[in-house]
Amino acid sequence: MTRIDKVLVIGGGIGGLSAAIVFASQGKKVELLEKRRDFNVPGVGLGQPACALRVYRRLGVLEEILDTGFCYDHMSTFDPNRVLIAEHRFQMGGNGLPAFCALPRADLHRILCRRAETLGVEFHMGAEVVSFGGEHGTEISFSDGTFGEYDLVAAFDGIRSTARRYIVGDLFGPRPCGIGAWRVQVDRPRYVTGMEFLQGIRGKAGAIPIGRDKMYLFNIRPENPSEHFPADAMHLLLKERLEQFGSYVMDIAKSLTPKSPIVYGALEPFIVPYPWHRGRVVMGGDAAHVVPPHLTAGAAMAVEDAYVLAQFVASDSGSIHDRLRAYAETRFARNAFVYTFACEWMNIEQSVRSEADLAAARIEYSKNLDGRISTADRILDSFTC
């Protein structure tokens, strides 16, 4: 059996930190490479479903996450004026776990960083991989002029992954789908107690609570992938895009200023067929799959990838090649479901282009949305660790 004692994890996001923690918990020497010089993390908030919370329990950070975030058990779908169309109670969690806990991305990142530091993970900041060398691809040259040799390289280096290009070339990767996501952290009205969507024409708005007093508002709608939005005009552009919505969305739109912390990103979903490794370089998280935010499961899938990868690596079932192949085969099926479901949900909501479409959507959602999400709940909640 090939011994894996020294691991390089590429990428200091949620998936990479989770991988570093699991490998370090197994007694391996772990180095985490992050191209940024510090962890001033961009982003707004992350909803973490029960499947991710199960992994966090194994990582030793669950209680801190639950204490920091906002737990909720339902989602609601409304029309543009927040008139209820359908409500769904999530069929996830139990045994001390809520269905969801959402928290600011920066807070989750800090919690995972502290845990990694406690376990002795070595942080290599401000550098990137220049080349993968040697028989197994694990002789690594870094952009800061340093060099390292490892038994395994676990790449969680995001949507623009360098490792993915080494593993599968340039054929698979992000491609803009013509939909953009606007997000801004704002004060939470007391009546917003779960995930909610306001279905509009050519897009939707909604909110997810991420703390006792805060939530993030989002707007998902068609956008030109090549368009650049000036920072000093973001508040005006988002105001325009929210004009069709009433209730708290209208109030928030009116309150936006040049100082509002608005984040925009074009959606670029993709999934790489397995194998997800070359030699002993293996990928997971956004390096291997990126999904629209419609199941709130993107970060959860990265966390699951990290945990499952470490378990396969630590097993004694076959060669390291066999174990890495089995990891990808196991994870691809689950990620393919999330990818397909989220993409179809996005396409359905974005197909509402007129008042007649909105009326038809209201009927369809009221009849079928609860059952459709219940199916996704059961599949997501099937993950155990």
Sequence and secondary structure as in RCSB ss.txt:
>XXXX:A:sequence
MTRIDKVLVIGGGIGGLSAAIVFASQGKKVELLEKRRDFNVPGVGLGQPACALRVYRRLGVLEEILDTGFCYDHM
STFDPNRVLIAEHRFQMGGNGLPAFCALPRADLHRILCRRAETLGVEFHMGAEVVSFGGEHGTEISFSDGTFGEY
DLVAAFDGIRSTARRYIVGDLFGPRPCGIGAWRVQVDRPRYVTGMEFLQGIRGKAGAIPIGRDKMYLFNIRPENP
SEHFPADAMHLLLKERLEQFGSYVMDIAKSLTPKSPIVYGALEPFIVPYPWHRGRVVMGGDAAHVVPPHLTAGAA
MAVEDAYVLAQFVASDSGSIHDRLRAYAETRFARNAFVYTFACEWMNIEQSVRSEADLAAARIEYSKNLDGRIST
ADRILDSFTC
>XXXX:A:secstr
     EEEEE  SHHHHHHHHHHHHTT EEEEEESSSS      EEEEEHHHHHHHHHHT HHHHHHHSEEE EE
EEE TT  EEEEEE    BTTB SEEEEEHHHHHHHHHHHHHHTT EEEES  EEEEESTTS EEEETTS EEE 
SEEEE   TT HHHHHHHTTSSS    SEEEEEEEEE  TT  SEEEEEETTEEEEEEE SSSEEEEEEEEE  T
T    GGGHHHHHHHHTTT  HHHHHHHHH  TTS EEEEE   EE  S  EETTEEE GGGTEE  GGGS HHH
HHHHHHHHHHHHHHS SS HHHHHHHHHHHHHHHHHHHHHHHHHHHHHHHT  SHHHHHHHHHHHHHHHHHHHHH
HHHHHTT   
